[in-house]
Amino acid sequence: ERTPENVAIIVGSRHISYRDFNSMSNKTATRLGEFGVSSESIVGLLVDRSVDMMVGIMGILKAGGAYLPIDTEYPNERVNYILSDSKAQVLLLQKHNKVDSDYILPVMVIDSEKLAEEGYPNIENKANSHNLSYVIYTSGSTGEPKGVMIEHHSVINRIKWMQKSYPLGPKDTLLQKTPYTFDVSVWELFWWSIEGCSLSLLEKGGEKDPSKIVENILENNVSIIHFVPSMLDVFLEYLKEHKKQFSLGSLRYVFASGEELKVQHVLRFYEVFGKESICLLVNLYGPTEATVDVTYFNCNSEHKYLRIPIGKPIDNTHVYILDTTTRQLQAIGIVGELCLSGVGLSR
């Protein structure tokens, strides 16, 4: 309602306004309501990165439910396990995505192009701050995959902290390139929408191709982007090789998380972007079970680091280093176990 004509979503040459995105999401939410979706309902989502994905996620939330992202490349056995273990109420998918499921549940096909043909009014809010917002299944490094349940207040705290620390405005564009089954995608999926910015969706598989990433940044004036450090290294190497061919002056924030950010990454970053660049490299750390990130560290171009810290806690979050046996606080400089508390903890 504040910015109805602003571009909400960009996919290739397709631009979706906030008004149309809202309308498509409302229609999806209404249809989900007909399946009985309301607060605490878990809705499986089996879609590729697309407008359909965004409309599906926002439609689920508007219906009061929690979205459960499922990779379209997962084998049937894993899809069946996730749907059964989560007790998903509905499965939302695109018409070209099929699943042979032993777990019986209603299936709803989403097609944003058809939804765009008609306006649809807002519906009554059916969730509160302590209802589920999403469930993400971890890789299952020990035993079966486990569904991490995150409530709305935890997501809002994470996003509001980010906006306070790294403010965006309506002229910013955020690149969504993290697969939605990984929790880093959460702030990519929602942060922009709270501030009237635009979201550019990278083509499927493009997150592995630095040339596709650069192309999207240039075409859409992307100002915010995330990398795991290993891919950041590949991206920076590509920029170094092609430095004279283009300028990425629109970039303001590059966030890194998911792996250890090393000194060599920071040195290369400011070598490529220049020490006077307005672009800031930020190291983020956190587990899925604590709503994406719990600590942050701004990497300075001038400082000579021996290692890159994970930094200080975000808002409404506490980090403790405890003795692994006694659970007592360790003295400064003594090794211990990292323990977390605060509003970001999963249910």
N, C-alpha and C positions, 0 to 999 in steps of 0.2 A: 504493500500500500504506500510506502514511502518512495519507492523507486520502481514503479510499474513498467516504465519504458527502458530501464537499464538492461543491458545484456546480462542474462544470468548464466547461460551455458553456451559454449562454443564447441562445435564438433565439425571439423573441416570447414565447409562454407556455410554450414547451418548455424544460425544464431537464434537462441530462444530467449525471449524477454522474461522478466520476472512475472509479469501478468500471466503469460502463457504457461510458464513452468508451474506457477501456483495453481492454475486452473486444471492442468493435467494431473497434478498431484492430488487435488481435491477429488477429481473423478475416480482416480485409482483408490483413494481412501474410502470413498463411498461404496465402491464395488467390494472392497475387502470387508467393509462392515456388513455387507450382505452375507458374507461367509462366517460372520460371528467374530471377526477380529476386533479386539478392544484392548484395554490396558492389560499387560502381562501376556498377551498372545505373542507367540513367536512365529514369524513368517519367514520361511526359507526363500532365498533369492538366488536364482541360477541364471545369471545374465552376463554378457560381455560388457566391457567398459563402453558406455553409450548413454544417450539421453534416456533410453529405457531404464538403465541402471539408476540414474538420478531420480527419475520420476517414481520408480519402484520404491527406492529408499524413503523418499519424502512422503510418498503415499502411505507406506507402512506406519511411519511415525505419526502422520496426521490421523490415521485410524486409531492411534493409541498403542499400536503394537511395537515389537522390537524386531529389527531386521537381523537375519542370519545369513551372511554371505557364503555362497558355495561356489567354488571355482568350476567353471564349465569344463575344465580339463580333468577334474577328479574322476577316478574310476567309480563305477556304479556301487561297488562294495562300500567305499568311503562315503558316498552320498547317502546311501541307505543308513549307514551307521549314524551319521550326523542328524538326519531327519528323525530317526527313531529315538536316539539318545536325548535330543532336544525336545521331543514331543511337539514338533512343529505343527501348527494348526492348518496352514495353507502353504503351497509352494507356488511362487511367482516366477514365471520364466518367459523368455522370448520364444516366438513360434518356431525358430530354427534350432532351439536348444531342447533336446529330448533327454528324458531320464527313464530308465527301466527300474522302477522302485518297488521293493517288496513292502515298503511302509506305505500303507494306504492313507492318502489325504487328498483333499481337493486341490486341483491345479488350476491356476489362473494365468492366462496369457496376457502379457503387456505389450502394447504397440503404441508408442508415443505419437507416431505420425497420425494415427486415427484419432487419438485423444485430442490432438491439436485442433480438430475441426470444430469444437464447440467449447464455449465458456462454461465454467462450473464454479458455483459459489463455495466459500469456505464452509467447513463443517465444525461442529462443536468439539472443543478439545476434550479428549478422553483419557489423558494420562497426566500424572503429577510428577514432581521432581524425583520421587523415589521409585517410580516404575522403571521397568527395563527399557533401555533404548536400543541395545544391540547385544548379540551373542557371537563371539568369534572363537572358533576352535583352534587351539594351539596345535603345533605339529605332532604332538604325542611322542616326544623323545623317550619318555618312560611310559610304557603301556599304551592304552588307547588314547586317541586325541581327547582333550577336555575342553568343554565349552566355558569360556570366561564370560560372566554376566555383568554388564556395566549399566548403571542407572543414569538417568538424564542429568542429575545434578553434578555427577562426576565429569561428564562430557562438557557441560556448560562451564564448569570451573576451569577445565583445561583450555578451552577456547578463549574465555574471557582473560585468563592470564596471558595468553599469546597476544591477544589484541592490545592489552595494556603495555606489554613489553616491546612489541614490534607492530605498531599501529598501521592498519590498512585503511584505505579510503576507496570511494566508488570508482576511481580511475585505475585501481590495481587489478591485475589478473593473476590468478593462482593456477598453476599447472597440476592437474590431477593425473598422476602416473603410477602411483603405488597400487598394486592389485588389492581389491577391497577385502580380501581375506586376511590381510595384514593390518594391524591396528594403526600403523602410521597413516593409513588412508583416512582415518576418522577426521583428523583436523583438515585434511585436504577436502573432504566431502562437505564440511559444514561451515568452516571459518568464514569463507567468502560471503556466504548467504546472509550472515548476521550484519554485515557491513555494507551491503549493496554493491559488492565487487562482482567480477566475472570469473567463471571457472572454465578453463580450457581443458578438454578431455583429450589426452594423448591417445593415438590409435593403439589398438591391441598389439602388444609385443614391442611397442616403440620405446618402452622403458629400458630396453637392452641396446638401443641404437642411438649413440650420441648425435648422429646427423639428424635423426627424426626429432630429437629433443631440441636441438638448435633451431631447426626449421620452425617448430611450434613457437619457441620463444620469440623469434623474429617476426613471424606472421601476426602474433597476438599480443605483442608487447608484454610478455609474461614478466611479473615482478617478484614472484615467490615460487620457490621450487625446493624439493627435498631429494636427497640422495642417500643411499647407504654408502659408506666411505669407499668401498671397493669400486662402485660404479662412479662415484665422484672422481676417482683417480682416472678412470677410463675417459670420462667427460673432459677433464682438464687436459689430458694428453691430446685429445681431439682438438680442443681449443688452441693448444700450443702450436699444433701442426698447421692450423688454418687461421691463425690470428689475424692475418692481414686481409682476410676475405670478408670479415663482418665484425660488428661491434654488438655486444650484449648489454648495452647501456641501460636497458629497461629493468634489469635485475637489481633488486634491493636487498633481498634476503635469500641466502642459501642455507638450508637446514640439513644437518647430517645426523643420522642415528641408525641403530640396528646392528652396528659393529663398532669396534674401537676406531675412533678418529685418531690418526697418528700425526706426529710433527711434520712428516714429509708431505702429508695432504695439505696442511695449513700453509707450509712454505710454498708449495706449488700453486695453491689457490691464489695467494697474493702476488706470486710471480706472474701468473696469467692475467689476473684482473687488475693488478697494479696496486701499490700500497696506498694510493690516494683514492681508490675506488670507493663509491658510495655503497657498494655491495658488501654486506656483512656475512661472514661465515659463523654459524651457530652450531655448537655441539649439543645434542639432546640425548638424554638417557632415560630409559624406563622399561618396565615389563608390561606385557598385555594386561596383567592382573591389577595394574594400578593406573589404568586409563592412559595408555600411550607413553607419556613422559612424566618423570618426576623431578628431574634436574636439568639445568641448562648452563652453558658456558659460552660467552661471546669470545671468539678467537680474534685477538688483536694482531694487526699486521706488523707492529713494531716490536712485540715481545719475543724474546728468545726462549722458547719453551724446551724443557727436557722431556716432557710428556704433556698430553692434552687432558686436563681434568674433566670430570663429568659435571663439575660445578656445584651450584647451590640449588636448594629446593624451589620449585614453583610455588605459587600461592596455595595456602591451606594444606600444605604438605610438610611432613617432617621426615628427616633422614637420620638414622642412628647407626653407629658402628658398634656392634655388640660382640662380647665374647661368645663363642659358639657353644660353650658348655654352660656357663653361669647366666647368660643373657644380661650381664651387666655392661654398662657403657665402658668402652675402651678409652684409654688415655689417647691424647693427640699423637698421631704417628704410629700407633700400634695397630697391627692387622686384626681385622675382625669380620663379622658378617654384616652386610648391608641390610638393614631392616627399615620398612616404610610404614608410615601411618598418615591418615588424612582422608579428605573427601574423595580422593581418586581410587581408593581401594574397591575392588570388585565385590559383588555380593558374595 
